[in-house]
Amino acid sequence: MSVGGTDFGVFLKTLIISNSEILETSSELISTSSELISTSLELIRTIAEQMLTIVHRVGQTRGC
């Protein structure tokens, strides 16, 4: 069977390969996004800890 002059089997194979490549790229992007989110959360935690340290020191100098 032909679709637009192309063998339908070849068309399906090409479509499956293309979808597979899209899924692989999507998976890589999700993994990278997950790593970036994890790094961001670590940075936020570090900043929060530093802010708490500063607040604690300011409280000590003011006698609170």
PATORVO-287535 format. One record per atom (N, C-alpha, C): residue in three letters; z, x, y; residue number from 1; atom name. Coordinates in steps of 0.02 Angstrom, whole numbers. Example, Ala and Ser with C-alpha at 12.3 -4.5 7.8 and 13.67 -1.06 7.14 Angstrom:
! PATORVO-287535
<ALA; <390; 660; -284>; 1; N>
<ALA; <390; 615; -225>; 1; CA>
<ALA; <390; 660; -165>; 1; C>
<SER; <354; 642; -112>; 2; N>
<SER; <357; 684; -53>; 2; CA>
<SER; <394; 645; 2>; 2; C>
//
This chain:
! PATORVO-287535
<MET; <0; 42; -59>; 1; N>
<MET; <0; 0; 0>; 1; CA>
<MET; <0; 44; 62>; 1; C>
<SER; <-39; 25; 112>; 2; N>
<SER; <-44; 63; 174>; 2; CA>
<SER; <-13; 26; 232>; 2; C>
<VAL; <20; 64; 275>; 3; N>
<VAL; <47; 36; 338>; 3; CA>
<VAL; <16; 77; 394>; 3; C>
<GLY; <-29; 47; 431>; 4; N>
<GLY; <-61; 83; 486>; 4; CA>
<GLY; <-98; 145; 462>; 4; C>
<GLY; <-128; 142; 402>; 5; N>
<GLY; <-165; 199; 376>; 5; CA>
<GLY; <-121; 251; 341>; 5; C>
<THR; <-56; 239; 336>; 6; N>
<THR; <-10; 286; 305>; 6; CA>
<THR; <15; 255; 240>; 6; C>
<ASP; <20; 296; 189>; 7; N>
<ASP; <47; 272; 126>; 7; CA>
<ASP; <119; 250; 137>; 7; C>
<PHE; <136; 191; 112>; 8; N>
<PHE; <202; 162; 124>; 8; CA>
<PHE; <258; 206; 96>; 8; C>
<GLY; <246; 237; 39>; 9; N>
<GLY; <296; 282; 9>; 9; CA>
<GLY; <311; 342; 54>; 9; C>
<VAL; <258; 370; 82>; 10; N>
<VAL; <267; 427; 128>; 10; CA>
<VAL; <304; 404; 190>; 10; C>
<PHE; <287; 345; 214>; 11; N>
<PHE; <321; 316; 273>; 11; CA>
<PHE; <396; 309; 259>; 11; C>
<LEU; <413; 280; 201>; 12; N>
<LEU; <484; 271; 184>; 12; CA>
<LEU; <520; 338; 177>; 12; C>
<LYS; <487; 386; 144>; 13; N>
<LYS; <518; 452; 135>; 13; CA>
<LYS; <531; 484; 203>; 13; C>
<THR; <484; 480; 248>; 14; N>
<THR; <492; 508; 315>; 14; CA>
<THR; <548; 473; 352>; 14; C>
<LEU; <552; 407; 345>; 15; N>
<LEU; <604; 368; 378>; 15; CA>
<LEU; <673; 388; 351>; 15; C>
<ILE; <678; 396; 285>; 16; N>
<ILE; <742; 415; 254>; 16; CA>
<ILE; <763; 485; 277>; 16; C>
<ILE; <716; 532; 279>; 17; N>
<ILE; <731; 600; 302>; 17; CA>
<ILE; <754; 599; 375>; 17; C>
<SER; <719; 561; 416>; 18; N>
<SER; <738; 555; 487>; 18; CA>
<SER; <807; 526; 495>; 18; C>
<ASN; <822; 473; 458>; 19; N>
<ASN; <889; 443; 461>; 19; CA>
<ASN; <942; 491; 437>; 19; C>
<SER; <926; 530; 385>; 20; N>
<SER; <973; 579; 359>; 20; CA>
<SER; <989; 632; 412>; 20; C>
<GLU; <937; 654; 447>; 21; N>
<GLU; <947; 704; 500>; 21; CA>
<GLU; <989; 675; 557>; 21; C>
<ILE; <976; 612; 574>; 22; N>
<ILE; <1015; 579; 627>; 22; CA>
<ILE; <1088; 573; 606>; 22; C>
<LEU; <1100; 555; 544>; 23; N>
<LEU; <1169; 549; 519>; 23; CA>
<LEU; <1204; 617; 519>; 23; C>
<GLU; <1168; 669; 500>; 24; N>
<GLU; <1197; 736; 500>; 24; CA>
<GLU; <1216; 758; 571>; 24; C>
<THR; <1170; 747; 618>; 25; N>
<THR; <1184; 764; 687>; 25; CA>
<THR; <1242; 724; 714>; 25; C>
<SER; <1244; 660; 699>; 26; N>
<SER; <1299; 616; 721>; 26; CA>
<SER; <1365; 641; 693>; 26; C>
<SER; <1365; 661; 630>; 27; N>
<SER; <1426; 686; 599>; 27; CA>
<SER; <1450; 750; 634>; 27; C>
<GLU; <1403; 794; 650>; 28; N>
<GLU; <1421; 856; 686>; 28; CA>
<GLU; <1449; 840; 755>; 28; C>
<LEU; <1420; 792; 789>; 29; N>
<LEU; <1444; 773; 856>; 29; CA>
<LEU; <1514; 742; 852>; 29; C>
<ILE; <1525; 701; 801>; 30; N>
<ILE; <1592; 671; 792>; 30; CA>
<ILE; <1643; 725; 778>; 30; C>
<SER; <1625; 774; 737>; 31; N>
<SER; <1671; 829; 721>; 31; CA>
<SER; <1687; 869; 784>; 31; C>
<THR; <1636; 884; 823>; 32; N>
<THR; <1646; 921; 886>; 32; CA>
<THR; <1689; 882; 934>; 32; C>
<SER; <1677; 817; 939>; 33; N>
<SER; <1717; 774; 983>; 33; CA>
<SER; <1790; 773; 961>; 33; C>
<SER; <1800; 770; 895>; 34; N>
<SER; <1868; 770; 868>; 34; CA>
<SER; <1904; 835; 886>; 34; C>
<GLU; <1869; 891; 880>; 35; N>
<GLU; <1898; 956; 898>; 35; CA>
<GLU; <1915; 958; 972>; 35; C>
<LEU; <1871; 932; 1014>; 36; N>
<LEU; <1883; 932; 1087>; 36; CA>
<LEU; <1942; 888; 1104>; 36; C>
<ILE; <1948; 831; 1071>; 37; N>
<ILE; <2005; 786; 1083>; 37; CA>
<ILE; <2070; 821; 1063>; 37; C>
<SER; <2069; 854; 1006>; 38; N>
<SER; <2128; 890; 982>; 38; CA>
<SER; <2149; 944; 1031>; 38; C>
<THR; <2100; 982; 1055>; 39; N>
<THR; <2114; 1035; 1104>; 39; CA>
<THR; <2141; 1005; 1168>; 39; C>
<SER; <2113; 950; 1191>; 40; N>
<SER; <2136; 917; 1252>; 40; CA>
<SER; <2208; 894; 1244>; 40; C>
<LEU; <2224; 865; 1187>; 41; N>
<LEU; <2293; 842; 1175>; 41; CA>
<LEU; <2342; 900; 1175>; 41; C>
<GLU; <2322; 957; 1147>; 42; N>
<GLU; <2365; 1016; 1148>; 42; CA>
<GLU; <2376; 1040; 1220>; 42; C>
<LEU; <2323; 1039; 1260>; 43; N>
<LEU; <2330; 1060; 1330>; 43; CA>
<LEU; <2375; 1012; 1369>; 43; C>
<ILE; <2368; 948; 1357>; 44; N>
<ILE; <2410; 897; 1390>; 44; CA>
<ILE; <2483; 908; 1371>; 44; C>
<ARG; <2495; 922; 1307>; 45; N>
<ARG; <2564; 934; 1284>; 45; CA>
<ARG; <2593; 996; 1318>; 45; C>
<THR; <2553; 1049; 1323>; 46; N>
<THR; <2575; 1111; 1355>; 46; CA>
<THR; <2591; 1098; 1428>; 46; C>
<ILE; <2548; 1061; 1463>; 47; N>
<ILE; <2560; 1045; 1534>; 47; CA>
<ILE; <2623; 1004; 1541>; 47; C>
<ALA; <2633; 955; 1498>; 48; N>
<ALA; <2693; 913; 1501>; 48; CA>
<ALA; <2756; 954; 1490>; 48; C>
<GLU; <2754; 1000; 1443>; 49; N>
<GLU; <2811; 1044; 1430>; 49; CA>
<GLU; <2826; 1087; 1491>; 49; C>
<GLN; <2773; 1114; 1523>; 50; N>
<GLN; <2783; 1155; 1582>; 50; CA>
<GLN; <2811; 1114; 1640>; 50; C>
<MET; <2788; 1053; 1647>; 51; N>
<MET; <2813; 1009; 1700>; 51; CA>
<MET; <2887; 993; 1689>; 51; C>
<LEU; <2906; 980; 1626>; 52; N>
<LEU; <2976; 967; 1610>; 52; CA>
<LEU; <3020; 1028; 1625>; 52; C>
<THR; <2994; 1087; 1610>; 53; N>
<THR; <3030; 1148; 1625>; 53; CA>
<THR; <3041; 1156; 1700>; 53; C>
<ILE; <2989; 1142; 1739>; 54; N>
<ILE; <2994; 1146; 1812>; 54; CA>
<ILE; <3045; 1096; 1838>; 54; C>
<VAL; <3041; 1034; 1815>; 55; N>
<VAL; <3087; 982; 1837>; 55; CA>
<VAL; <3159; 1002; 1819>; 55; C>
<HIS; <3169; 1029; 1760>; 56; N>
<HIS; <3235; 1051; 1738>; 56; CA>
<HIS; <3261; 1106; 1784>; 56; C>
<ARG; <3218; 1155; 1800>; 57; N>
<ARG; <3239; 1211; 1843>; 57; CA>
<ARG; <3255; 1186; 1914>; 57; C>
<VAL; <3214; 1141; 1940>; 58; N>
<VAL; <3227; 1113; 2006>; 58; CA>
<VAL; <3293; 1076; 2006>; 58; C>
<GLY; <3306; 1038; 1953>; 59; N>
<GLY; <3369; 1002; 1947>; 59; CA>
<GLY; <3429; 1049; 1946>; 59; C>
<GLN; <3422; 1106; 1913>; 60; N>
<GLN; <3476; 1155; 1909>; 60; CA>
<GLN; <3489; 1186; 1977>; 60; C>
<THR; <3436; 1201; 2014>; 61; N>
<THR; <3445; 1233; 2079>; 61; CA>
<THR; <3475; 1184; 2130>; 61; C>
<ARG; <3466; 1120; 2119>; 62; N>
<ARG; <3493; 1069; 2164>; 62; CA>
<ARG; <3561; 1044; 2140>; 62; C>
<GLY; <3583; 1069; 2084>; 63; N>
<GLY; <3648; 1049; 2058>; 63; CA>
<GLY; <3648; 981; 2025>; 63; C>
<CYS; <3591; 958; 2001>; 64; N>
<CYS; <3586; 892; 1968>; 64; CA>
<CYS; <3603; 897; 1895>; 64; C>
//
